[in-house]
């Protein structure tokens, strides 16, 4: 998100490095609200911002034409 290493992010959030790795690898279902709050505080964002779905741009046609039509 900010170009930080996992080690730095874990340290700033006050959580174990391995735990952060598991979260990023989606190996930790049911992350506690307290952990989300710690990550948000370290990133200086609101917790809900970490929970909203990612916004991806629509795929583009390789030939520069609209995918519709």
N, C-alpha and C positions, 0 to 999 in steps of 0.2 A: 504494500500500500504506500509506504514512504521510502522504500528502498533499504529498509533496515534488515539486518540479519535476524534470524530466528532467535539467536542467543540474546541480542540486544532487546528485542521485543519482549521476550520472556522475562528478562531482568527488569525492564521498565514496568511491566505489568505485575511483577511479583509472583509469577507462576513458574513451575519447573519447565525447563527447556523441552524435555521429552513430552510433556503434556501439550505444549504448544505444537510440537511436531505432529502429534496424534490428532489434534484439532484440525490442522491444515490438511492432513491426509484423510480427513473424514473418518477417522478410526475411533472417535469419541462421540457416541450418540448421547443426547441429553446433557449438553453442557449447562452447568449451573449458572443462574443469573448473576451470581457474585463474580464468576469468571468473566462473563461478558462485560460486566461493569468495570472490572480491572483492565481488560483490553481496551475498552472505550476510553477510559481515563488516560491510559498510556498514549493512545492515538489522538487524544484531545477531540473526540467526537462524542455524540450522544449514543447511548447503547442501542437505541432503535436503528441507528444507521448501520450497525453491524448485522442486523437481522433482516433488513429489506432485501428483496431479490436483486441480483446484479442486473444492471442495464447494459445490454449489448447492442451495438448498432446492427441494423438489418443487414443480411448478407447481400453482397453486390454481385451482379452478373459479371463474369470475367471479360465479356466483350463490351462492357459499358452500356448494355441495353437493360431496360427494366425487366425484372423477373416476371412481370405480369404482361400479358398481351402477346 
